[in-house]
Amino acid sequence: MRSGDGSGLDAHLVLDRGAFGLDVRLTVAPGEVLALLGPNGAGKTTSLRALAGLTALTGGHLRLDGATLEEPGIRRRVPPERRPVGVIFQDYLLFPHLTALENVAFGPRCHGVPRARARALAAELLDRMGLAEHAGAKPRRLSGGQAQRVALARALATGPRLLLLDEPLAALDARARLDIRAELRRHLAAFEAVAVLVTHDPLDAMVLADRLVVIEHGRVVQEGSPAEIARRPRTDYIARLVGLNLYQGEADGRTVRLGPDLALTTTEELTGPAFVAFPPSAVALSATRPGDSGARNAWRARITGMESHGDRIRVALTGAADGLPLAADLTNVAVAELALETGAEVWAQVKAAQTHAYPA
């Protein structure tokens, strides 16, 4: 998305580190929250550091509200401290010897704002975060959620045009994440400039972001709204992230051939390269070959592992003939009745109506 008037973020992040190369294009409009997702080592944190100016680009450009902050081709590079960028680090990095109020006032003071005015601004921000009564507390006296809000207030205190959040909820326990996630979403929704966050948690990304960009091996492999990404994953990593089985093959009508001996029947009619996706809950297992149950997709598979997954058992399998991976979610009762165990061979089946096919 681009605003059309030069405002917002326009970045082409190019870094060459020999064994690893980054080439990522990002455009984000004011008021939009973008989440960067990807496996470890994909380049998410490197991208965030490049946006902050903490890692220098070797190519491309970085423009914010029409102003060029960095462009190696013309030897232009604005130092990090002079960029209108606020950063919330994963561990918040609050100054332990300063109070919450002093932490928030630190940025404006560094920009030459008089002490009294900086403290008044800090007090206002802490009040907005619901932390007025904790203004005099030092970080060690704050809960994880409170520290996260102080870090957010500190990042906002300098009036940034780009807000960067590095795993903003990673330091919180599971109970605190739920409340703080909803609270952070409200604050981000009120932020009028650009916000970019890095997260490993798909739920954080789905709740906090308006748009997702998925990076693998230093390149963008998919981008779109959370709903688009969840419905049409295009790599194995994304499929695992949103909890789907994903296969790629050649479509001819309502059949997608995955290999010489395996084809899946779907409800969509396609021609050419195609993906087929379905949730683990759509997979049924049986000890014998299924009869005419409406599940036109059936094949032998071997169980390679089992683990608890919420109130179900996630069964990992590989196709007995082709080795294709498969995940199935079964109830505890079903697992017990079938006497499932690692190494056992079973029949897997999926109804065509429970699959979703789309062009590759």
Contacts in CASP RR format, 6 or more apart in sequence:
PFRMAT RR
TARGET T0000
AUTHOR 0000-0000-0000
METHOD contacts of the structure
MODEL  1
MRSGDGSGLDAHLVLDRGAFGLDVRLTVAPGEVLALLGPNGAGKTTSLRA
LAGLTALTGGHLRLDGATLEEPGIRRRVPPERRPVGVIFQDYLLFPHLTA
LENVAFGPRCHGVPRARARALAAELLDRMGLAEHAGAKPRRLSGGQAQRV
ALARALATGPRLLLLDEPLAALDARARLDIRAELRRHLAAFEAVAVLVTH
DPLDAMVLADRLVVIEHGRVVQEGSPAEIARRPRTDYIARLVGLNLYQGE
ADGRTVRLGPDLALTTTEELTGPAFVAFPPSAVALSATRPGDSGARNAWR
ARITGMESHGDRIRVALTGAADGLPLAADLTNVAVAELALETGAEVWAQV
KAAQTHAYPA
1 27 0 8 1.000
1 28 0 8 1.000
1 29 0 8 1.000
1 32 0 8 1.000
1 211 0 8 1.000
2 8 0 8 1.000
2 10 0 8 1.000
2 27 0 8 1.000
2 29 0 8 1.000
3 29 0 8 1.000
3 30 0 8 1.000
6 63 0 8 1.000
6 65 0 8 1.000
6 66 0 8 1.000
7 29 0 8 1.000
7 30 0 8 1.000
7 65 0 8 1.000
7 66 0 8 1.000
8 27 0 8 1.000
8 28 0 8 1.000
8 29 0 8 1.000
8 30 0 8 1.000
8 64 0 8 1.000
8 65 0 8 1.000
8 66 0 8 1.000
8 161 0 8 1.000
8 193 0 8 1.000
8 194 0 8 1.000
9 26 0 8 1.000
9 27 0 8 1.000
9 28 0 8 1.000
9 51 0 8 1.000
9 63 0 8 1.000
9 64 0 8 1.000
9 162 0 8 1.000
9 194 0 8 1.000
9 196 0 8 1.000
10 26 0 8 1.000
10 27 0 8 1.000
10 61 0 8 1.000
10 62 0 8 1.000
10 63 0 8 1.000
10 64 0 8 1.000
10 66 0 8 1.000
11 24 0 8 1.000
11 25 0 8 1.000
11 26 0 8 1.000
11 27 0 8 1.000
11 50 0 8 1.000
11 51 0 8 1.000
11 61 0 8 1.000
11 62 0 8 1.000
11 63 0 8 1.000
12 23 0 8 1.000
12 24 0 8 1.000
12 25 0 8 1.000
12 59 0 8 1.000
12 60 0 8 1.000
12 61 0 8 1.000
12 62 0 8 1.000
13 22 0 8 1.000
13 23 0 8 1.000
13 24 0 8 1.000
13 25 0 8 1.000
13 26 0 8 1.000
13 47 0 8 1.000
13 50 0 8 1.000
13 51 0 8 1.000
13 57 0 8 1.000
13 60 0 8 1.000
13 62 0 8 1.000
14 22 0 8 1.000
14 23 0 8 1.000
14 57 0 8 1.000
14 58 0 8 1.000
14 59 0 8 1.000
14 60 0 8 1.000
15 21 0 8 1.000
15 22 0 8 1.000
15 46 0 8 1.000
15 50 0 8 1.000
15 55 0 8 1.000
15 57 0 8 1.000
15 58 0 8 1.000
15 59 0 8 1.000
16 58 0 8 1.000
16 59 0 8 1.000
20 41 0 8 1.000
20 43 0 8 1.000
20 46 0 8 1.000
20 218 0 8 1.000
21 218 0 8 1.000
22 43 0 8 1.000
22 46 0 8 1.000
22 47 0 8 1.000
22 50 0 8 1.000
22 218 0 8 1.000
23 218 0 8 1.000
23 219 0 8 1.000
24 43 0 8 1.000
24 47 0 8 1.000
24 213 0 8 1.000
24 215 0 8 1.000
24 218 0 8 1.000
24 219 0 8 1.000
24 220 0 8 1.000
25 220 0 8 1.000
26 34 0 8 1.000
26 47 0 8 1.000
26 196 0 8 1.000
26 213 0 8 1.000
28 34 0 8 1.000
28 194 0 8 1.000
28 195 0 8 1.000
28 196 0 8 1.000
28 211 0 8 1.000
29 194 0 8 1.000
30 161 0 8 1.000
30 192 0 8 1.000
30 193 0 8 1.000
30 194 0 8 1.000
31 191 0 8 1.000
31 192 0 8 1.000
31 193 0 8 1.000
31 194 0 8 1.000
31 195 0 8 1.000
32 194 0 8 1.000
32 195 0 8 1.000
32 210 0 8 1.000
32 211 0 8 1.000
33 188 0 8 1.000
33 189 0 8 1.000
33 191 0 8 1.000
33 195 0 8 1.000
33 196 0 8 1.000
33 197 0 8 1.000
33 208 0 8 1.000
33 209 0 8 1.000
33 210 0 8 1.000
33 211 0 8 1.000
34 194 0 8 1.000
34 195 0 8 1.000
34 196 0 8 1.000
34 197 0 8 1.000
34 209 0 8 1.000
34 210 0 8 1.000
34 211 0 8 1.000
34 212 0 8 1.000
34 213 0 8 1.000
35 196 0 8 1.000
35 197 0 8 1.000
35 198 0 8 1.000
35 199 0 8 1.000
35 204 0 8 1.000
35 205 0 8 1.000
35 208 0 8 1.000
35 209 0 8 1.000
35 211 0 8 1.000
35 212 0 8 1.000
35 213 0 8 1.000
36 44 0 8 1.000
36 47 0 8 1.000
36 48 0 8 1.000
36 196 0 8 1.000
36 197 0 8 1.000
36 198 0 8 1.000
36 199 0 8 1.000
36 213 0 8 1.000
36 215 0 8 1.000
37 44 0 8 1.000
37 199 0 8 1.000
37 200 0 8 1.000
37 202 0 8 1.000
37 205 0 8 1.000
37 212 0 8 1.000
37 213 0 8 1.000
37 214 0 8 1.000
37 215 0 8 1.000
37 238 0 8 1.000
37 241 0 8 1.000
38 44 0 8 1.000
38 200 0 8 1.000
38 214 0 8 1.000
38 215 0 8 1.000
38 216 0 8 1.000
38 237 0 8 1.000
39 216 0 8 1.000
39 237 0 8 1.000
40 200 0 8 1.000
42 215 0 8 1.000
42 216 0 8 1.000
42 217 0 8 1.000
42 218 0 8 1.000
43 215 0 8 1.000
43 218 0 8 1.000
44 198 0 8 1.000
44 215 0 8 1.000
45 166 0 8 1.000
45 198 0 8 1.000
46 55 0 8 1.000
46 218 0 8 1.000
47 198 0 8 1.000
47 215 0 8 1.000
48 164 0 8 1.000
48 166 0 8 1.000
48 196 0 8 1.000
48 198 0 8 1.000
49 55 0 8 1.000
50 56 0 8 1.000
50 57 0 8 1.000
50 62 0 8 1.000
51 62 0 8 1.000
51 85 0 8 1.000
51 162 0 8 1.000
51 164 0 8 1.000
51 196 0 8 1.000
52 80 0 8 1.000
52 83 0 8 1.000
52 85 0 8 1.000
52 86 0 8 1.000
52 87 0 8 1.000
52 164 0 8 1.000
53 62 0 8 1.000
53 69 0 8 1.000
53 70 0 8 1.000
53 80 0 8 1.000
53 83 0 8 1.000
53 85 0 8 1.000
54 80 0 8 1.000
56 70 0 8 1.000
56 72 0 8 1.000
56 77 0 8 1.000
57 70 0 8 1.000
57 71 0 8 1.000
57 72 0 8 1.000
58 72 0 8 1.000
59 71 0 8 1.000
59 72 0 8 1.000
59 73 0 8 1.000
60 71 0 8 1.000
60 72 0 8 1.000
60 73 0 8 1.000
61 68 0 8 1.000
61 70 0 8 1.000
61 71 0 8 1.000
62 68 0 8 1.000
62 69 0 8 1.000
62 70 0 8 1.000
62 71 0 8 1.000
63 69 0 8 1.000
64 83 0 8 1.000
64 84 0 8 1.000
64 85 0 8 1.000
64 161 0 8 1.000
64 162 0 8 1.000
64 194 0 8 1.000
65 161 0 8 1.000
68 74 0 8 1.000
68 76 0 8 1.000
69 76 0 8 1.000
69 77 0 8 1.000
69 78 0 8 1.000
69 83 0 8 1.000
70 76 0 8 1.000
70 77 0 8 1.000
70 78 0 8 1.000
71 77 0 8 1.000
81 110 0 8 1.000
83 162 0 8 1.000
84 158 0 8 1.000
84 159 0 8 1.000
84 160 0 8 1.000
84 161 0 8 1.000
84 162 0 8 1.000
85 160 0 8 1.000
85 161 0 8 1.000
85 162 0 8 1.000
85 163 0 8 1.000
85 164 0 8 1.000
86 155 0 8 1.000
86 156 0 8 1.000
86 158 0 8 1.000
86 160 0 8 1.000
86 162 0 8 1.000
86 163 0 8 1.000
86 164 0 8 1.000
87 155 0 8 1.000
87 163 0 8 1.000
87 164 0 8 1.000
87 165 0 8 1.000
87 166 0 8 1.000
88 148 0 8 1.000
88 151 0 8 1.000
88 152 0 8 1.000
88 155 0 8 1.000
88 163 0 8 1.000
88 164 0 8 1.000
88 165 0 8 1.000
88 166 0 8 1.000
88 168 0 8 1.000
89 151 0 8 1.000
89 166 0 8 1.000
90 166 0 8 1.000
90 167 0 8 1.000
90 168 0 8 1.000
90 170 0 8 1.000
90 171 0 8 1.000
91 171 0 8 1.000
92 139 0 8 1.000
92 147 0 8 1.000
92 148 0 8 1.000
92 150 0 8 1.000
92 151 0 8 1.000
92 171 0 8 1.000
93 151 0 8 1.000
94 100 0 8 1.000
94 103 0 8 1.000
94 139 0 8 1.000
94 147 0 8 1.000
94 150 0 8 1.000
94 151 0 8 1.000
94 154 0 8 1.000
95 102 0 8 1.000
95 103 0 8 1.000
95 106 0 8 1.000
95 139 0 8 1.000
96 138 0 8 1.000
96 139 0 8 1.000
96 140 0 8 1.000
97 138 0 8 1.000
98 106 0 8 1.000
98 138 0 8 1.000
99 135 0 8 1.000
99 136 0 8 1.000
99 137 0 8 1.000
99 138 0 8 1.000
100 126 0 8 1.000
100 131 0 8 1.000
100 134 0 8 1.000
100 135 0 8 1.000
100 136 0 8 1.000
100 137 0 8 1.000
100 138 0 8 1.000
100 139 0 8 1.000
100 142 0 8 1.000
100 146 0 8 1.000
100 150 0 8 1.000
101 119 0 8 1.000
101 122 0 8 1.000
101 123 0 8 1.000
101 126 0 8 1.000
101 135 0 8 1.000
101 136 0 8 1.000
102 122 0 8 1.000
103 122 0 8 1.000
103 139 0 8 1.000
103 150 0 8 1.000
103 154 0 8 1.000
104 121 0 8 1.000
104 122 0 8 1.000
104 125 0 8 1.000
104 126 0 8 1.000
104 150 0 8 1.000
104 153 0 8 1.000
104 154 0 8 1.000
104 157 0 8 1.000
105 115 0 8 1.000
105 118 0 8 1.000
105 119 0 8 1.000
105 121 0 8 1.000
105 122 0 8 1.000
105 157 0 8 1.000
106 154 0 8 1.000
106 157 0 8 1.000
107 118 0 8 1.000
107 154 0 8 1.000
107 157 0 8 1.000
107 158 0 8 1.000
108 117 0 8 1.000
108 118 0 8 1.000
108 121 0 8 1.000
108 122 0 8 1.000
108 157 0 8 1.000
108 158 0 8 1.000
109 115 0 8 1.000
109 118 0 8 1.000
111 158 0 8 1.000
113 121 0 8 1.000
118 157 0 8 1.000
121 157 0 8 1.000
122 135 0 8 1.000
122 153 0 8 1.000
122 157 0 8 1.000
123 132 0 8 1.000
123 135 0 8 1.000
125 153 0 8 1.000
125 156 0 8 1.000
125 157 0 8 1.000
126 132 0 8 1.000
126 134 0 8 1.000
126 135 0 8 1.000
126 150 0 8 1.000
126 153 0 8 1.000
128 153 0 8 1.000
129 149 0 8 1.000
129 150 0 8 1.000
129 152 0 8 1.000
129 153 0 8 1.000
129 187 0 8 1.000
130 149 0 8 1.000
131 146 0 8 1.000
131 149 0 8 1.000
131 150 0 8 1.000
131 153 0 8 1.000
134 141 0 8 1.000
134 142 0 8 1.000
134 146 0 8 1.000
134 150 0 8 1.000
137 146 0 8 1.000
139 147 0 8 1.000
139 150 0 8 1.000
142 150 0 8 1.000
143 176 0 8 1.000
144 171 0 8 1.000
144 172 0 8 1.000
144 176 0 8 1.000
145 172 0 8 1.000
145 176 0 8 1.000
145 180 0 8 1.000
147 171 0 8 1.000
148 168 0 8 1.000
148 169 0 8 1.000
148 171 0 8 1.000
148 172 0 8 1.000
148 180 0 8 1.000
148 184 0 8 1.000
149 180 0 8 1.000
149 183 0 8 1.000
152 168 0 8 1.000
152 184 0 8 1.000
152 187 0 8 1.000
155 163 0 8 1.000
156 163 0 8 1.000
156 191 0 8 1.000
159 193 0 8 1.000
160 193 0 8 1.000
161 193 0 8 1.000
161 194 0 8 1.000
162 193 0 8 1.000
162 194 0 8 1.000
162 195 0 8 1.000
162 196 0 8 1.000
163 188 0 8 1.000
163 191 0 8 1.000
163 193 0 8 1.000
163 194 0 8 1.000
163 195 0 8 1.000
163 196 0 8 1.000
164 195 0 8 1.000
164 196 0 8 1.000
164 197 0 8 1.000
165 195 0 8 1.000
165 196 0 8 1.000
165 197 0 8 1.000
165 198 0 8 1.000
166 197 0 8 1.000
166 198 0 8 1.000
167 198 0 8 1.000
167 199 0 8 1.000
167 200 0 8 1.000
168 184 0 8 1.000
168 197 0 8 1.000
168 199 0 8 1.000
168 204 0 8 1.000
169 177 0 8 1.000
169 180 0 8 1.000
169 181 0 8 1.000
169 184 0 8 1.000
169 199 0 8 1.000
169 201 0 8 1.000
169 204 0 8 1.000
170 199 0 8 1.000
170 200 0 8 1.000
170 201 0 8 1.000
172 180 0 8 1.000
177 204 0 8 1.000
181 203 0 8 1.000
181 204 0 8 1.000
181 207 0 8 1.000
181 208 0 8 1.000
182 207 0 8 1.000
184 208 0 8 1.000
185 207 0 8 1.000
185 208 0 8 1.000
188 195 0 8 1.000
188 208 0 8 1.000
197 204 0 8 1.000
197 205 0 8 1.000
197 208 0 8 1.000
197 209 0 8 1.000
199 205 0 8 1.000
199 208 0 8 1.000
202 241 0 8 1.000
202 242 0 8 1.000
205 212 0 8 1.000
205 226 0 8 1.000
206 226 0 8 1.000
206 230 0 8 1.000
209 226 0 8 1.000
210 225 0 8 1.000
211 223 0 8 1.000
211 224 0 8 1.000
211 225 0 8 1.000
211 226 0 8 1.000
212 222 0 8 1.000
212 223 0 8 1.000
212 224 0 8 1.000
212 225 0 8 1.000
212 226 0 8 1.000
212 229 0 8 1.000
213 220 0 8 1.000
213 222 0 8 1.000
213 223 0 8 1.000
213 224 0 8 1.000
214 220 0 8 1.000
214 221 0 8 1.000
214 222 0 8 1.000
214 223 0 8 1.000
214 229 0 8 1.000
214 235 0 8 1.000
214 237 0 8 1.000
214 238 0 8 1.000
215 221 0 8 1.000
216 235 0 8 1.000
216 237 0 8 1.000
221 234 0 8 1.000
221 235 0 8 1.000
221 238 0 8 1.000
222 229 0 8 1.000
222 233 0 8 1.000
222 234 0 8 1.000
222 235 0 8 1.000
222 238 0 8 1.000
223 229 0 8 1.000
229 238 0 8 1.000
229 242 0 8 1.000
230 242 0 8 1.000
231 356 0 8 1.000
232 275 0 8 1.000
232 277 0 8 1.000
232 356 0 8 1.000
232 358 0 8 1.000
233 239 0 8 1.000
233 241 0 8 1.000
233 242 0 8 1.000
233 244 0 8 1.000
233 246 0 8 1.000
233 275 0 8 1.000
233 277 0 8 1.000
234 275 0 8 1.000
234 360 0 8 1.000
235 246 0 8 1.000
236 246 0 8 1.000
238 246 0 8 1.000
239 245 0 8 1.000
239 246 0 8 1.000
239 277 0 8 1.000
243 279 0 8 1.000
243 280 0 8 1.000
243 327 0 8 1.000
244 277 0 8 1.000
244 278 0 8 1.000
244 279 0 8 1.000
244 280 0 8 1.000
245 277 0 8 1.000
245 278 0 8 1.000
245 279 0 8 1.000
245 280 0 8 1.000
245 283 0 8 1.000
245 325 0 8 1.000
245 326 0 8 1.000
245 327 0 8 1.000
246 275 0 8 1.000
246 276 0 8 1.000
246 277 0 8 1.000
247 256 0 8 1.000
247 258 0 8 1.000
247 264 0 8 1.000
247 275 0 8 1.000
247 276 0 8 1.000
247 277 0 8 1.000
247 324 0 8 1.000
248 258 0 8 1.000
248 273 0 8 1.000
248 274 0 8 1.000
248 275 0 8 1.000
248 276 0 8 1.000
248 360 0 8 1.000
249 256 0 8 1.000
249 257 0 8 1.000
249 258 0 8 1.000
249 259 0 8 1.000
249 273 0 8 1.000
249 274 0 8 1.000
249 275 0 8 1.000
249 276 0 8 1.000
249 360 0 8 1.000
250 256 0 8 1.000
250 257 0 8 1.000
250 272 0 8 1.000
250 273 0 8 1.000
250 274 0 8 1.000
251 257 0 8 1.000
251 270 0 8 1.000
251 271 0 8 1.000
251 272 0 8 1.000
251 273 0 8 1.000
251 274 0 8 1.000
251 357 0 8 1.000
252 271 0 8 1.000
252 272 0 8 1.000
253 269 0 8 1.000
253 270 0 8 1.000
253 271 0 8 1.000
254 265 0 8 1.000
254 266 0 8 1.000
254 267 0 8 1.000
254 268 0 8 1.000
254 269 0 8 1.000
254 352 0 8 1.000
255 263 0 8 1.000
255 264 0 8 1.000
255 265 0 8 1.000
255 266 0 8 1.000
256 263 0 8 1.000
256 264 0 8 1.000
256 266 0 8 1.000
256 270 0 8 1.000
256 274 0 8 1.000
256 276 0 8 1.000
256 357 0 8 1.000
257 263 0 8 1.000
258 264 0 8 1.000
258 276 0 8 1.000
258 322 0 8 1.000
258 324 0 8 1.000
259 322 0 8 1.000
261 321 0 8 1.000
261 322 0 8 1.000
262 299 0 8 1.000
262 321 0 8 1.000
262 322 0 8 1.000
262 324 0 8 1.000
264 276 0 8 1.000
264 297 0 8 1.000
264 350 0 8 1.000
264 352 0 8 1.000
264 355 0 8 1.000
265 296 0 8 1.000
265 297 0 8 1.000
265 352 0 8 1.000
265 355 0 8 1.000
266 276 0 8 1.000
266 352 0 8 1.000
266 355 0 8 1.000
266 356 0 8 1.000
266 357 0 8 1.000
267 352 0 8 1.000
267 353 0 8 1.000
267 355 0 8 1.000
267 357 0 8 1.000
268 356 0 8 1.000
268 357 0 8 1.000
268 358 0 8 1.000
270 357 0 8 1.000
270 358 0 8 1.000
270 359 0 8 1.000
272 359 0 8 1.000
272 360 0 8 1.000
273 359 0 8 1.000
273 360 0 8 1.000
274 357 0 8 1.000
274 358 0 8 1.000
274 359 0 8 1.000
274 360 0 8 1.000
275 357 0 8 1.000
275 358 0 8 1.000
275 359 0 8 1.000
275 360 0 8 1.000
276 355 0 8 1.000
276 356 0 8 1.000
276 357 0 8 1.000
277 355 0 8 1.000
277 356 0 8 1.000
277 357 0 8 1.000
277 358 0 8 1.000
278 350 0 8 1.000
278 354 0 8 1.000
278 355 0 8 1.000
278 356 0 8 1.000
279 329 0 8 1.000
279 354 0 8 1.000
280 314 0 8 1.000
280 327 0 8 1.000
280 328 0 8 1.000
280 329 0 8 1.000
281 312 0 8 1.000
281 329 0 8 1.000
282 350 0 8 1.000
282 351 0 8 1.000
282 354 0 8 1.000
282 355 0 8 1.000
283 326 0 8 1.000
283 327 0 8 1.000
283 328 0 8 1.000
283 329 0 8 1.000
283 348 0 8 1.000
283 349 0 8 1.000
283 350 0 8 1.000
284 290 0 8 1.000
284 295 0 8 1.000
284 328 0 8 1.000
284 348 0 8 1.000
284 349 0 8 1.000
284 350 0 8 1.000
285 315 0 8 1.000
285 328 0 8 1.000
285 330 0 8 1.000
285 334 0 8 1.000
285 338 0 8 1.000
285 340 0 8 1.000
285 346 0 8 1.000
285 347 0 8 1.000
285 348 0 8 1.000
285 349 0 8 1.000
286 338 0 8 1.000
286 346 0 8 1.000
286 347 0 8 1.000
286 349 0 8 1.000
287 338 0 8 1.000
287 346 0 8 1.000
287 347 0 8 1.000
288 347 0 8 1.000
289 298 0 8 1.000
289 347 0 8 1.000
290 298 0 8 1.000
290 347 0 8 1.000
290 349 0 8 1.000
293 349 0 8 1.000
294 351 0 8 1.000
294 352 0 8 1.000
295 349 0 8 1.000
295 350 0 8 1.000
295 351 0 8 1.000
295 352 0 8 1.000
296 351 0 8 1.000
296 352 0 8 1.000
297 349 0 8 1.000
297 350 0 8 1.000
297 351 0 8 1.000
297 352 0 8 1.000
297 355 0 8 1.000
298 347 0 8 1.000
298 348 0 8 1.000
298 349 0 8 1.000
299 319 0 8 1.000
299 320 0 8 1.000
299 321 0 8 1.000
299 347 0 8 1.000
299 348 0 8 1.000
300 319 0 8 1.000
300 320 0 8 1.000
300 321 0 8 1.000
300 345 0 8 1.000
300 346 0 8 1.000
300 347 0 8 1.000
300 348 0 8 1.000
301 317 0 8 1.000
301 318 0 8 1.000
301 319 0 8 1.000
301 320 0 8 1.000
301 326 0 8 1.000
301 345 0 8 1.000
301 346 0 8 1.000
301 347 0 8 1.000
301 348 0 8 1.000
302 317 0 8 1.000
302 318 0 8 1.000
302 319 0 8 1.000
302 320 0 8 1.000
302 343 0 8 1.000
302 344 0 8 1.000
302 345 0 8 1.000
302 346 0 8 1.000
303 315 0 8 1.000
303 316 0 8 1.000
303 317 0 8 1.000
303 340 0 8 1.000
303 341 0 8 1.000
303 342 0 8 1.000
303 343 0 8 1.000
303 344 0 8 1.000
303 345 0 8 1.000
303 346 0 8 1.000
304 316 0 8 1.000
304 317 0 8 1.000
304 318 0 8 1.000
304 342 0 8 1.000
304 343 0 8 1.000
305 315 0 8 1.000
305 316 0 8 1.000
305 342 0 8 1.000
306 313 0 8 1.000
306 314 0 8 1.000
306 315 0 8 1.000
306 316 0 8 1.000
306 335 0 8 1.000
306 340 0 8 1.000
306 341 0 8 1.000
306 342 0 8 1.000
307 313 0 8 1.000
307 314 0 8 1.000
307 316 0 8 1.000
308 314 0 8 1.000
309 329 0 8 1.000
311 331 0 8 1.000
312 329 0 8 1.000
312 330 0 8 1.000
312 331 0 8 1.000
312 332 0 8 1.000
313 329 0 8 1.000
313 330 0 8 1.000
313 331 0 8 1.000
313 332 0 8 1.000
313 335 0 8 1.000
314 327 0 8 1.000
314 328 0 8 1.000
314 329 0 8 1.000
315 327 0 8 1.000
315 328 0 8 1.000
315 329 0 8 1.000
315 330 0 8 1.000
315 335 0 8 1.000
315 340 0 8 1.000
316 325 0 8 1.000
316 326 0 8 1.000
316 327 0 8 1.000
317 325 0 8 1.000
317 326 0 8 1.000
317 327 0 8 1.000
317 328 0 8 1.000
317 346 0 8 1.000
317 348 0 8 1.000
318 324 0 8 1.000
318 325 0 8 1.000
318 326 0 8 1.000
319 325 0 8 1.000
319 326 0 8 1.000
319 348 0 8 1.000
320 345 0 8 1.000
326 348 0 8 1.000
328 348 0 8 1.000
330 338 0 8 1.000
330 340 0 8 1.000
338 346 0 8 1.000
340 346 0 8 1.000
END
